[in-house]
Amino acid sequence: MIRSFRGRLAVFALAALAAGGFAHAQEKGTEQPSRLSLAQTSDNPFSALVGKRRARSLEDQAGHGVERYVLTSDDRAFLFEERGRTARVRFLCSPEDARIDCALDGSAPSPEIHLLTATRGPRGDVIYKTQEGETLLRIAAYGGATVFWPGEAQGIAASKSFGDDEPLTLAPQNYDAAMRRAQSASAQVSAIVGAAIHFDVGAGRRAADPNAAVLADAVLTAAKGLAEVADDPIGARIIAERIKRVAFLPGAAPGVALNGSVLEILYVPTLDIKGRPSSAKVAHYLEQTL
């Protein structure tokens, strides 16, 4: 019993010493950062590169500003927005740009916004890839960038420029804008494949949300994915034989499906670019299915 009492005294004395030491450390300004604060300063490879200790935000929260890059070989430019563990990039349209997402809507060109995931590369680089595993951007430790411009196999050097650009999200659109894009996509994709393909956005008219931005963007990414596959003569012939209509249907999750001769594009009206399949996903589905 005495031994037990002496043991309790020893424990109490150790606890008091520890508390006094901790208080002394606080007075000296030597308080150690918590495990949470350490994690917040090191879980993002891009932030580690630029040497900034930022509190990590959730993936869907606002980013840290849009950065503009210009290719060193010419005046083409792209926008980059880091959003925690993900990033977004948009390859801006240049005069007489032949890309279908630049020519689809002549009154308001809206090139595709790509959703990327960051991975650590050699020499401290950060590599940004699409959900399909395609590398679109590499940012070096010194801040320079190498970009894989759409349609070009080799990486191109780029450097930061100046600009006051808006966050990379979809601008509000009404149903008429989606209809206008659908009509243009019908004409352009039909000309590419050599057969009539009708882009049908009629189901979007029944959506409860009047903002048709995701629907309009889904038209763009679907047209771009079809055009990518049709760039090969065999792909164009198979599309012309198998697909007669592209139907855009609101649903619980974005997706692509082939129902007879109808290519169904499922979209979620409230999820910004996450609410529609990317052009790469549409192209990958067609290549695997047709």
Secondary structure, DSSP 4 states (H G I P E B T S, - for coil): -HHHHHHHHHHHHHHHHHHHHHHHHHHTT-PPPPHHHHHHTTS-HHHHHHT---PPPPTTS--S-EEEEEESSSS-EEEEEEETTEEEEEE---TT---HHHHS-TTS--PPEEEEEEEE-GGG-EEEE-TTS-EEEEE-TTS-EEE--TT-SS-EEEEE----PPPSSPPP--HHHHHHHHHHHHHHHHHHHTS--EEE-GGGGG-SSS--HHHHHHHHHHHHHHHHHHTSHHHHHHHHHH-SEEEEEE-SS-EEEEETTEEEEEE-TTSGGGGS--HHHHHHHHHHH-
